Amino acid sequence: MFGVLVVSTAEGRPGFLSAFSGMLGGSWEVEGFAPPLFDPSARETFLPEGEAELTELGHRLRELAKDHERAVLDSGASSAQARALDERRAALSRARAERSRALWHRLTWDYDIPNARGGRVPLASLFDPRPVPGGAGECAAPKLLAQAYRQGLKPLALAEFWWGAQPEGGGRVSGAYYPACDSKCRAVLGYMLEGLDVDPAPPLPTAGAARVVHEDAWVLVVDKDAGLASVPGRHAPGRDSVLVRLQARYPELTSAHFLHALDAEVSGLQLIVRDTGTRAALQRQLARGEAEHRHVAWVEGGLSGTEGRIDLPLRGTTSGALESLASRAHGKHAVTDWRVVESHAGRTRVLLWPRTRHELQLRIHTAHPEGLGAPIVGDTRFGSDAGPWRLHAEGLVFTHPRTQARQDFHIPAPF
């Protein structure tokens, strides 16, 4: 994101300031743009060591994930072995998340946030006692206001816009203007604008609902609306999401209990396990095709066939162009079955069965030229339609690991 702030001098002469969110070209400071709200040289005294530790923990997590996947697929491996690996991975994941939060918490006390009254506070104090969301204080708007106050200029009008290629998660169109986000910027800008005559903030959007459609001592099945995240970000564990709402009733739950977390833009059914043994058993069912998670979607354009299988290995990264996210030489096994339901007005409605679990799998498999070659409607990262996402997890079928009863849940798509 880039931002422009129209300002005036004490004599009334107009001018403008420019800023970018985060880094530009790998640098926090670029000539002609407002600087960050922290001293980059000061954080170099401790940040590299912390980042190196996180990298090492991430490497160990990936190795444990590989070991666990082999144990799940190996018919000779005992459930105790898979469960032990799962417990080790969960513990290491918690340790890494905690270390990451601690490092970010330390960084947030180095951000110097000014306002129009002449006040100054560290970023962390604006969210205390809640954790500071990742990236807060690094957007263009706070940089612009701080630079204006620093130079004795009066802010008059502010706009932020996206420029360039689509971000990893989509949802941005080059040249389009976007408002400041609520999670990162509301508290920061609320303080920085004190002392200025400004319009009131717009009302907050209403998040979707999450309904528990089945619960027992071992599993929960939840139907969530589009617009509600499954789990919060690691730097903001209290942010509104399915997990945070469930924790009021099930305080023991963590993100590790989600067998599959749906993107915020996706509606439908998701499965939450309440112990490691149940998790290992259900992962084994999914890996062997004994359980299924059926999705329905509208995709852009028509398809040449009526059903088939997409066997397209994925590289395990979410960054980069669409074609770079899949690789038959270097990717990991990824399979999606599909079947056409209907076609209408230049779109095709399809059923999708992900037989493996990879981040962005359905989005890549539908959009990639070696998949369907037809992006999901609403997925602006890989397609062109900027409307609501048309992807819904409508069916969930599995054998209950404890009762051995066959479970079959169905929630029709809202589109």
C-alpha positions as CSV (number, residue, x, y, z in Angstrom):
1,M,0.0,0.0,0.0
2,F,1.1,3.6,-0.7
3,G,-0.3,6.7,0.9
4,V,-0.4,10.4,0.1
5,L,-1.1,13.1,2.8
6,V,-2.1,16.6,1.7
7,V,-0.7,19.1,4.1
8,S,-0.3,22.8,4.6
9,T,2.4,24.9,6.2
10,A,1.8,27.4,9.1
11,E,1.5,30.1,6.4
12,G,-1.2,28.1,4.5
13,R,1.0,26.9,1.6
14,P,-0.2,23.4,0.4
15,G,2.0,20.4,-0.2
16,F,2.0,16.7,0.2
17,L,3.9,13.8,1.8
18,S,4.3,10.2,0.5
19,A,4.7,6.9,2.3
20,F,4.5,3.1,1.8
21,S,3.4,0.4,4.1
22,G,6.0,-2.0,5.5
23,M,9.2,-2.1,3.4
24,L,9.9,-1.0,-0.2
25,G,12.5,-3.0,-2.1
26,G,13.7,-4.6,1.1
27,S,14.3,-1.3,2.8
28,W,12.5,0.6,5.6
29,E,13.9,3.9,4.5
30,V,13.6,5.2,0.9
31,E,14.4,8.8,-0.2
32,G,11.3,10.8,-0.8
33,F,9.0,8.7,1.5
34,A,8.2,9.1,5.2
35,P,10.5,7.0,7.5
36,P,9.2,4.3,9.8
37,L,8.1,5.0,13.4
38,F,11.1,3.2,14.9
39,D,14.9,3.4,14.7
40,P,16.0,0.6,12.3
41,S,19.5,0.6,13.7
42,A,18.3,0.1,17.3
43,R,16.4,-3.1,16.4
44,E,19.4,-4.6,14.7
45,T,21.0,-5.1,18.2
46,F,18.6,-7.9,19.0
47,L,16.4,-8.8,16.0
48,P,18.8,-10.9,13.9
49,E,19.3,-13.3,16.8
50,G,15.6,-13.7,17.4
51,E,14.9,-14.3,13.7
52,A,17.7,-16.9,13.5
53,E,16.0,-18.8,16.4
54,L,12.6,-18.7,14.7
55,T,14.2,-20.0,11.5
56,E,15.7,-22.9,13.3
57,L,12.4,-23.7,15.1
58,G,10.6,-23.5,11.7
59,H,13.1,-26.0,10.2
60,R,12.6,-28.4,13.1
61,L,8.8,-28.1,12.7
62,R,9.0,-29.0,9.0
63,E,11.1,-32.1,9.7
64,L,8.6,-33.2,12.4
65,A,5.7,-32.6,10.0
66,K,7.4,-34.9,7.4
67,D,7.9,-37.6,10.0
68,H,4.3,-37.3,11.1
69,E,3.0,-37.5,7.6
70,R,5.1,-40.7,6.9
71,A,3.8,-42.2,10.2
72,V,0.2,-41.5,9.2
73,L,0.6,-43.0,5.7
74,D,2.6,-46.0,7.0
75,S,0.2,-48.8,7.7
76,G,2.9,-50.4,9.9
77,A,3.2,-47.4,12.2
78,S,1.3,-47.6,15.5
79,S,-1.2,-44.9,16.5
80,A,1.1,-44.3,19.5
81,Q,4.0,-43.3,17.3
82,A,1.8,-40.9,15.2
83,R,0.3,-39.5,18.4
84,A,3.8,-38.9,20.0
85,L,5.0,-37.1,16.8
86,D,1.8,-35.0,16.8
87,E,2.3,-34.0,20.4
88,R,5.9,-33.1,19.8
89,R,5.0,-31.0,16.8
90,A,2.2,-29.3,18.7
91,A,4.6,-28.4,21.6
92,L,7.2,-27.1,19.2
93,S,4.6,-25.1,17.3
94,R,3.5,-23.5,20.6
95,A,7.1,-22.7,21.6
96,R,7.7,-21.1,18.2
97,A,4.5,-19.0,18.4
98,E,5.4,-17.9,21.9
99,R,8.9,-16.9,20.9
100,S,7.5,-15.0,17.9
101,R,5.0,-13.2,20.1
102,A,7.7,-12.3,22.6
103,L,10.0,-10.9,19.9
104,W,7.2,-8.9,18.4
105,H,6.2,-7.6,21.8
106,R,9.7,-6.3,22.3
107,L,9.7,-4.6,18.9
108,T,6.4,-2.8,19.7
109,W,7.9,-0.8,22.5
110,D,10.3,0.8,20.1
111,Y,7.6,2.4,18.0
112,D,7.2,6.1,18.8
113,I,3.6,7.2,18.1
114,P,2.9,11.0,18.2
115,N,-0.4,12.9,17.9
116,A,-1.5,16.4,17.0
117,R,-1.7,17.5,20.6
118,G,2.1,16.9,21.0
119,G,1.7,13.7,23.0
120,R,3.9,10.6,22.4
121,V,3.4,7.0,23.4
122,P,5.0,3.6,22.5
123,L,2.9,1.5,20.1
124,A,2.4,-1.3,22.7
125,S,0.6,1.0,25.1
126,L,-2.2,1.7,22.6
127,F,-3.3,-2.0,22.6
128,D,-2.3,-2.9,26.2
129,P,-3.3,-5.4,27.7
130,R,-4.1,-7.0,24.4
131,P,-1.2,-8.1,22.1
132,V,-0.3,-5.7,19.2
133,P,-1.4,-7.1,15.8
134,G,1.4,-8.0,13.5
135,G,2.3,-5.1,11.2
136,A,0.6,-2.4,13.3
137,G,2.3,0.9,13.1
138,E,3.9,0.0,9.7
139,C,1.1,1.2,7.4
140,A,1.4,4.3,5.3
141,A,-1.1,6.4,7.2
142,P,0.7,6.4,10.6
143,K,4.1,7.2,8.9
144,L,2.5,10.1,7.1
145,L,0.9,11.7,10.2
146,A,4.1,11.3,12.2
147,Q,6.1,12.9,9.4
148,A,3.7,15.8,9.2
149,Y,3.9,16.4,13.0
150,R,7.7,16.1,12.9
151,Q,7.9,18.9,10.2
152,G,5.2,21.1,11.8
153,L,2.7,20.6,8.9
154,K,-1.1,20.5,9.2
155,P,-2.7,17.3,7.8
156,L,-5.6,18.1,5.4
157,A,-6.5,14.9,3.5
158,L,-5.3,11.4,3.4
159,A,-5.6,8.5,0.9
160,E,-4.1,5.0,0.7
161,F,-4.0,2.9,-2.5
162,W,-2.6,-0.4,-3.7
163,W,-0.1,-0.4,-6.5
164,G,1.4,-3.4,-8.3
165,A,0.8,-7.1,-8.4
166,Q,-1.8,-8.8,-6.2
167,P,-0.7,-9.6,-2.7
168,E,-0.5,-13.3,-1.6
169,G,-4.0,-13.3,-0.2
170,G,-5.6,-11.4,-3.0
171,G,-8.2,-8.7,-2.3
172,R,-6.3,-5.8,-3.7
173,V,-6.5,-4.2,-7.2
174,S,-3.7,-2.0,-8.5
175,G,-4.7,1.7,-8.4
176,A,-7.7,1.2,-6.1
177,Y,-8.1,3.1,-2.9
178,Y,-8.7,1.3,0.4
179,P,-9.6,2.5,3.9
180,A,-7.4,1.9,7.0
181,C,-8.0,-1.5,8.5
182,D,-9.7,-1.9,11.9
183,S,-7.4,-4.5,13.5
184,K,-4.1,-2.7,13.0
185,C,-4.9,1.0,12.5
186,R,-8.0,1.9,14.5
187,A,-6.2,2.3,17.8
188,V,-3.1,3.8,16.2
189,L,-4.9,6.4,14.1
190,G,-7.4,7.1,16.8
191,Y,-4.6,8.3,19.0
192,M,-2.6,10.1,16.3
193,L,-5.6,12.1,15.1
194,E,-6.3,13.5,18.6
195,G,-6.1,17.3,18.3
196,L,-7.3,17.4,14.7
197,D,-10.8,18.3,13.4
198,V,-11.7,15.1,11.5
199,D,-14.8,13.2,10.4
200,P,-15.9,10.3,12.7
201,A,-14.7,6.8,12.0
202,P,-17.1,4.7,9.8
203,P,-19.0,1.9,11.6
204,L,-17.3,-1.4,12.0
205,P,-18.4,-4.2,9.6
206,T,-20.4,-7.0,11.0
207,A,-18.5,-10.3,11.2
208,G,-20.1,-13.6,10.3
209,A,-21.5,-16.2,12.6
210,A,-20.1,-19.6,13.7
211,R,-22.5,-22.4,14.6
212,V,-21.6,-25.7,16.3
213,V,-23.6,-28.3,14.4
214,H,-22.1,-31.3,16.3
215,E,-20.1,-31.7,19.5
216,D,-19.0,-34.6,21.7
217,A,-16.0,-35.3,23.9
218,W,-13.7,-35.8,20.9
219,V,-14.8,-33.6,18.0
220,L,-16.6,-30.4,17.1
221,V,-18.1,-29.7,13.7
222,V,-18.6,-26.0,13.0
223,D,-20.4,-24.2,10.2
224,K,-19.0,-20.7,9.7
225,D,-20.0,-17.7,7.6
226,A,-17.8,-16.0,5.1
227,G,-16.0,-13.0,6.5
228,L,-15.0,-14.7,9.8
229,A,-11.5,-16.0,10.2
230,S,-11.0,-19.6,11.5
231,V,-8.1,-18.7,13.8
232,P,-6.5,-15.4,14.7
233,G,-3.0,-14.3,13.6
234,R,-0.1,-15.4,15.8
235,H,0.5,-11.8,16.9
236,A,-3.1,-11.1,17.9
237,P,-4.4,-14.3,19.6
238,G,-7.5,-12.4,20.9
239,R,-8.7,-11.2,17.4
240,D,-12.3,-12.2,16.5
241,S,-12.4,-15.6,14.9
242,V,-14.0,-19.0,15.2
243,L,-11.3,-20.1,17.7
244,V,-11.7,-17.1,20.0
245,R,-15.5,-17.5,20.0
246,L,-15.2,-21.2,20.9
247,Q,-12.7,-20.6,23.6
248,A,-15.4,-18.9,25.7
249,R,-17.0,-22.4,26.0
250,Y,-14.0,-24.6,25.3
251,P,-11.0,-22.8,26.8
252,E,-8.6,-25.6,26.1
253,L,-8.9,-25.2,22.3
254,T,-6.0,-23.8,20.3
255,S,-5.3,-23.4,16.5
256,A,-3.6,-26.8,16.6
257,H,-7.0,-28.4,17.2
258,F,-8.3,-27.3,13.8
259,L,-7.9,-30.2,11.5
260,H,-8.4,-27.8,8.6
261,A,-8.9,-24.0,9.0
262,L,-10.9,-22.3,6.2
263,D,-9.9,-19.0,4.8
264,A,-11.9,-16.1,6.2
265,E,-13.6,-15.6,2.8
266,V,-14.7,-19.2,2.7
267,S,-17.9,-20.4,4.3
268,G,-18.9,-23.8,5.5
269,L,-18.0,-26.8,7.6
270,Q,-14.7,-27.4,9.4
271,L,-13.6,-30.1,11.8
272,I,-12.0,-29.5,15.2
273,V,-10.5,-32.3,17.2
274,R,-10.2,-32.2,21.0
275,D,-7.3,-34.7,21.5
276,T,-4.2,-35.8,19.7
277,G,-5.3,-39.4,19.2
278,T,-8.5,-38.4,17.5
279,R,-6.5,-36.0,15.3
280,A,-4.1,-38.7,14.2
281,A,-7.0,-41.1,13.4
282,L,-8.8,-38.5,11.3
283,Q,-5.7,-37.4,9.5
284,R,-5.1,-41.1,8.6
285,Q,-8.7,-41.3,7.2
286,L,-8.3,-38.2,5.1
287,A,-4.9,-39.4,3.8
288,R,-6.3,-42.8,2.8
289,G,-9.5,-41.4,1.2
290,E,-11.7,-42.8,4.0
291,A,-13.0,-39.4,4.9
292,E,-13.8,-36.4,2.7
293,H,-14.3,-32.6,2.9
294,R,-16.5,-31.7,-0.1
295,H,-16.5,-28.1,-1.4
296,V,-18.7,-26.4,-3.9
297,A,-17.6,-23.4,-6.0
298,W,-18.4,-21.2,-8.9
299,V,-15.3,-20.8,-11.2
300,E,-14.8,-18.3,-14.0
301,G,-15.4,-19.5,-17.5
302,G,-16.3,-22.9,-18.9
303,L,-14.6,-26.3,-18.6
304,S,-13.7,-28.8,-21.3
305,G,-14.8,-31.9,-19.3
306,T,-17.4,-32.8,-16.8
307,E,-15.2,-34.5,-14.1
308,G,-11.7,-35.4,-13.4
309,R,-8.7,-35.4,-11.0
310,I,-6.1,-32.7,-10.6
311,D,-2.8,-34.2,-9.7
312,L,-0.5,-31.1,-9.5
313,P,2.3,-31.0,-6.9
314,L,2.5,-27.8,-4.9
315,R,5.7,-26.1,-3.8
316,G,4.7,-25.5,-0.2
317,T,4.9,-21.7,-0.5
318,T,2.1,-19.1,-0.8
319,S,4.2,-16.3,-2.4
320,G,4.9,-15.7,-6.0
321,A,3.0,-15.9,-9.3
322,L,0.4,-18.7,-9.9
323,E,2.7,-20.7,-12.2
324,S,5.5,-20.7,-9.6
325,L,3.3,-22.2,-6.9
326,A,3.2,-25.6,-8.5
327,S,6.1,-27.8,-9.7
328,R,6.1,-31.4,-10.8
329,A,9.8,-31.6,-10.2
330,H,10.0,-30.0,-6.8
331,G,6.4,-29.9,-5.4
332,K,4.7,-31.9,-2.8
333,H,1.9,-34.4,-3.7
334,A,-1.4,-32.6,-4.1
335,V,-4.6,-34.1,-5.5
336,T,-8.1,-32.6,-6.0
337,D,-11.1,-34.4,-7.6
338,W,-13.8,-32.4,-9.3
339,R,-17.1,-32.7,-11.0
340,V,-19.2,-30.1,-12.9
341,V,-22.7,-29.4,-11.5
342,E,-24.0,-26.7,-13.9
343,S,-22.9,-23.8,-16.1
344,H,-24.5,-20.4,-16.3
345,A,-23.6,-16.9,-17.6
346,G,-20.0,-17.7,-18.3
347,R,-19.4,-19.5,-15.0
348,T,-19.3,-23.1,-14.0
349,R,-20.4,-24.6,-10.7
350,V,-18.2,-27.5,-9.6
351,L,-17.8,-29.9,-6.6
352,L,-14.3,-30.2,-5.3
353,W,-12.8,-32.9,-3.1
354,P,-9.3,-32.1,-1.8
355,R,-7.6,-35.4,-1.2
356,T,-4.6,-33.8,0.3
357,R,-4.3,-30.7,2.6
358,H,-2.1,-27.8,1.4
359,E,-2.5,-24.1,1.9
360,L,-4.2,-22.5,-1.1
361,Q,-4.7,-26.0,-2.7
362,L,-8.2,-25.4,-4.1
363,R,-7.4,-21.9,-5.2
364,I,-4.2,-23.0,-7.1
365,H,-5.7,-26.2,-8.5
366,T,-8.7,-24.4,-10.0
367,A,-6.8,-21.4,-11.3
368,H,-3.6,-23.1,-12.6
369,P,-3.4,-23.8,-16.3
370,E,-2.5,-27.4,-15.5
371,G,-5.5,-27.6,-13.2
372,L,-9.0,-26.4,-14.2
373,G,-7.6,-23.1,-15.6
374,A,-10.6,-21.4,-14.1
375,P,-10.1,-19.3,-10.9
376,I,-12.7,-19.3,-8.2
377,V,-15.1,-16.4,-8.5
378,G,-14.1,-13.7,-6.1
379,D,-10.5,-14.8,-5.8
380,T,-8.9,-11.7,-7.2
381,R,-5.4,-12.9,-6.6
382,F,-5.7,-15.6,-9.3
383,G,-8.7,-14.3,-11.2
384,S,-10.5,-11.1,-12.3
385,D,-13.8,-11.2,-10.5
386,A,-13.8,-8.8,-7.5
387,G,-17.1,-9.9,-6.0
388,P,-17.7,-12.1,-2.9
389,W,-15.9,-15.5,-2.9
390,R,-17.9,-18.4,-4.2
391,L,-16.3,-21.2,-2.3
392,H,-18.2,-23.2,0.4
393,A,-17.3,-26.3,2.3
394,E,-20.7,-28.0,2.0
395,G,-20.0,-31.6,3.1
396,L,-18.0,-33.4,5.8
397,V,-17.9,-37.3,6.0
398,F,-15.8,-39.4,8.3
399,T,-15.9,-42.4,10.6
400,H,-15.9,-41.3,14.2
401,P,-12.6,-42.7,15.7
402,R,-14.2,-43.4,19.1
403,T,-17.8,-44.5,18.3
404,Q,-17.0,-45.9,14.8
405,A,-20.3,-44.3,13.7
406,R,-20.2,-42.9,10.1
407,Q,-20.7,-39.1,10.3
408,D,-22.2,-37.2,7.3
409,F,-22.8,-33.5,7.6
410,H,-24.2,-31.3,4.8
411,I,-24.7,-27.5,4.8
412,P,-26.0,-26.1,1.5
413,A,-24.0,-23.2,0.0
414,P,-25.5,-19.7,0.4
415,F,-24.9,-19.0,-3.3
